[in-house]
Amino acid sequence: MIRLLEKIRNSIRLIVGPCLLEKASKEKSGIQANVVLLGNEKHSGLRVLQQYGIASVPAAGSEAVALFVGGSRDNGFVVATQGDSGDIPALKEGEVALFSKFGQTILLKEDGSIEMTAASGKDIVLKSRLVAASGILSNSDIKAVGDVVAGLVKSGETYVETTSIHLKTHMHPTAGTGSPSSPTPGT
């Protein structure tokens, strides 16, 4: 009886364990990790379970928690990872950050704003159309490589209504009073 209880106790002790990731990689079945547990016990091919909608390949050296179903070291999962604490952005209570070791962050701030930062010198690239329901404010130049379509734009005291004037093909009088209109573009 004592041997049986000892076996059960050992299995329970083996269910959860802190570990370090030696390596993680994206495989067909998901993210897989090689880990080192206490006592230099190594295991490879553990599946890394992550929150729905969030995916990462944790960096080597990340701290992790491994779970082993029934205490069997043959059936393990990594359920939580954390990289070097120096990577974590400074957060206030309740704030949330998505970040990487490469310097990018998306911060959901306590004041309700969202702050996105690319790594130094890098662009934030949107693969789809940006729709702003209440305007866009830029503290720097705006450069458009393609066509610009606008309803009403204010520049100083001048309004440009692009719904009535096509800025690429519009015609206007030449400099002199009574001068004829400019030629149609392309003629």
C-alpha positions as CSV (number, residue, x, y, z in Angstrom):
1,M,0.0,0.0,0.0
2,I,2.8,2.4,0.9
3,R,4.5,1.7,-2.5
4,L,1.3,2.5,-4.3
5,L,0.8,5.8,-2.4
6,E,4.5,6.7,-3.1
7,K,4.0,6.1,-6.8
8,I,0.8,8.3,-6.8
9,R,2.7,11.0,-4.8
10,N,5.6,11.0,-7.3
11,S,3.2,11.2,-10.3
12,I,1.4,14.2,-8.7
13,R,4.8,15.9,-8.1
14,L,5.6,15.5,-11.8
15,I,2.4,17.0,-13.2
16,V,3.6,20.7,-13.1
17,G,7.1,22.0,-13.5
18,P,9.0,25.2,-14.3
19,C,11.4,24.9,-17.2
20,L,13.5,26.8,-19.7
21,L,13.0,26.7,-23.4
22,E,16.0,25.5,-25.3
23,K,14.3,25.9,-28.7
24,A,10.8,26.5,-30.1
25,S,9.7,26.2,-33.7
26,K,6.6,26.2,-35.9
27,E,5.7,22.7,-37.0
28,K,2.6,21.4,-38.9
29,S,0.9,20.5,-35.6
30,G,1.6,23.9,-34.0
31,I,4.5,25.4,-32.0
32,Q,6.8,22.7,-30.6
33,A,9.4,23.2,-27.9
34,N,12.5,21.5,-26.4
35,V,12.7,22.2,-22.7
36,V,15.0,21.7,-19.7
37,L,13.3,21.0,-16.4
38,L,14.9,21.1,-12.9
39,G,17.7,18.6,-12.5
40,N,18.7,19.1,-16.2
41,E,15.9,16.8,-17.3
42,K,15.4,17.4,-21.0
43,H,12.3,16.9,-23.1
44,S,11.7,17.6,-26.8
45,G,8.6,18.0,-29.0
46,L,6.3,19.4,-26.3
47,R,3.4,21.3,-27.8
48,V,3.1,24.9,-26.8
49,L,-0.5,25.8,-26.0
50,Q,-1.4,29.5,-26.4
51,Q,-4.4,31.7,-26.0
52,Y,-6.9,31.7,-29.0
53,G,-5.9,34.4,-31.5
54,I,-2.4,34.9,-30.1
55,A,0.6,33.0,-31.5
56,S,4.3,33.3,-30.9
57,V,7.4,31.3,-31.2
58,P,9.0,31.9,-27.8
59,A,12.7,32.8,-27.8
60,A,15.3,30.3,-26.6
61,G,16.0,30.9,-22.9
62,S,12.4,31.9,-22.1
63,E,11.0,30.7,-18.8
64,A,8.0,28.4,-19.1
65,V,5.6,26.2,-17.2
66,A,5.2,22.6,-18.4
67,L,2.3,20.3,-17.6
68,F,2.5,16.6,-17.8
69,V,-0.9,14.7,-18.0
70,G,-1.2,12.2,-15.2
71,G,2.4,13.0,-14.2
72,S,3.8,11.0,-17.2
73,R,6.8,12.8,-18.7
74,D,5.8,11.2,-22.0
75,N,2.7,13.4,-22.4
76,G,3.7,17.1,-21.8
77,F,2.6,20.5,-22.9
78,V,4.1,24.0,-22.4
79,V,1.2,26.3,-21.2
80,A,2.9,29.6,-20.4
81,T,6.1,31.4,-21.4
82,Q,7.8,34.6,-20.5
83,G,10.9,36.1,-22.1
84,D,13.5,38.3,-20.5
85,S,11.8,40.8,-18.2
86,G,13.7,43.6,-19.9
87,D,11.5,43.1,-23.0
88,I,8.2,43.9,-21.1
89,P,7.0,47.5,-21.7
90,A,6.4,49.6,-18.6
91,L,2.7,49.1,-17.9
92,K,0.2,50.6,-15.5
93,E,-2.4,48.5,-13.7
94,G,-4.9,47.2,-16.2
95,E,-2.9,48.0,-19.4
96,V,-2.1,45.3,-21.9
97,A,0.8,45.0,-24.3
98,L,1.7,42.9,-27.3
99,F,5.4,43.1,-27.8
100,S,8.4,41.2,-29.2
101,K,12.1,41.1,-28.5
102,F,12.7,43.0,-31.8
103,G,11.3,46.3,-30.4
104,Q,7.7,46.5,-31.7
105,T,4.8,47.1,-29.3
106,I,1.1,47.6,-29.3
107,L,0.0,49.1,-26.0
108,L,-3.7,49.3,-24.9
109,K,-3.4,52.2,-22.5
110,E,-5.3,53.1,-19.4
111,D,-6.6,56.3,-21.0
112,G,-8.3,54.3,-23.7
113,S,-5.8,55.1,-26.4
114,I,-3.8,52.5,-28.4
115,E,-0.1,53.1,-29.0
116,M,1.7,51.3,-31.8
117,T,5.5,51.4,-32.1
118,A,7.6,49.8,-34.8
119,A,11.3,48.9,-34.2
120,S,13.6,51.9,-34.6
121,G,13.6,53.1,-38.3
122,K,10.9,50.6,-39.4
123,D,7.5,51.2,-40.8
124,I,4.1,50.1,-39.6
125,V,2.6,48.4,-42.7
126,L,-1.2,47.9,-43.0
127,K,-2.0,45.1,-45.5
128,S,-5.6,46.3,-45.8
129,R,-7.4,49.6,-46.1
130,L,-7.4,52.0,-43.1
131,V,-10.8,53.3,-42.2
132,A,-10.9,56.2,-39.8
133,A,-14.4,56.9,-38.5
134,S,-13.5,60.2,-36.8
135,G,-10.5,61.6,-38.7
136,I,-6.8,61.3,-38.9
137,L,-4.4,63.6,-37.2
138,S,-0.7,63.6,-38.4
139,N,2.1,65.5,-36.6
140,S,4.2,65.1,-39.7
141,D,4.0,65.0,-43.5
142,I,1.6,62.7,-45.2
143,K,2.9,61.1,-48.4
144,A,0.5,59.3,-50.8
145,V,2.0,57.2,-53.5
146,G,-1.3,56.4,-55.1
147,D,-4.4,58.5,-55.8
148,V,-5.8,60.7,-53.1
149,V,-9.6,60.9,-52.9
150,A,-11.2,63.3,-50.5
151,G,-14.6,64.9,-49.8
152,L,-13.5,68.2,-48.4
153,V,-10.0,69.2,-47.3
154,K,-9.1,72.4,-45.5
155,S,-5.7,73.9,-46.1
156,G,-5.3,77.2,-44.2
157,E,-8.3,79.2,-45.4
158,T,-8.7,77.4,-48.7
159,Y,-11.2,74.6,-49.2
160,V,-10.7,72.0,-52.0
161,E,-13.8,70.1,-52.9
162,T,-12.7,67.0,-54.8
163,T,-16.2,66.0,-55.4
164,S,-16.6,68.8,-57.9
165,I,-13.0,69.3,-59.2
166,H,-10.8,66.5,-60.4
167,L,-7.4,67.8,-59.5
168,K,-5.7,65.7,-62.2
169,T,-7.9,66.7,-65.1
170,H,-9.5,70.0,-64.2
171,M,-9.4,73.0,-66.5
172,H,-9.0,76.7,-65.4
173,P,-8.5,80.1,-66.9
174,T,-5.0,81.2,-67.8
175,A,-3.4,84.2,-66.0
176,G,-5.0,87.0,-68.0
177,T,-8.5,88.4,-67.6
178,G,-10.8,86.9,-70.2
179,S,-8.1,84.4,-71.2
180,P,-9.4,81.1,-72.5
181,S,-9.5,78.0,-70.3
182,S,-6.5,75.7,-70.2
183,P,-6.4,72.9,-72.7
184,T,-7.8,69.6,-71.8
185,P,-5.1,67.5,-70.2
186,G,-3.4,65.2,-72.7
187,T,-4.2,67.3,-75.8
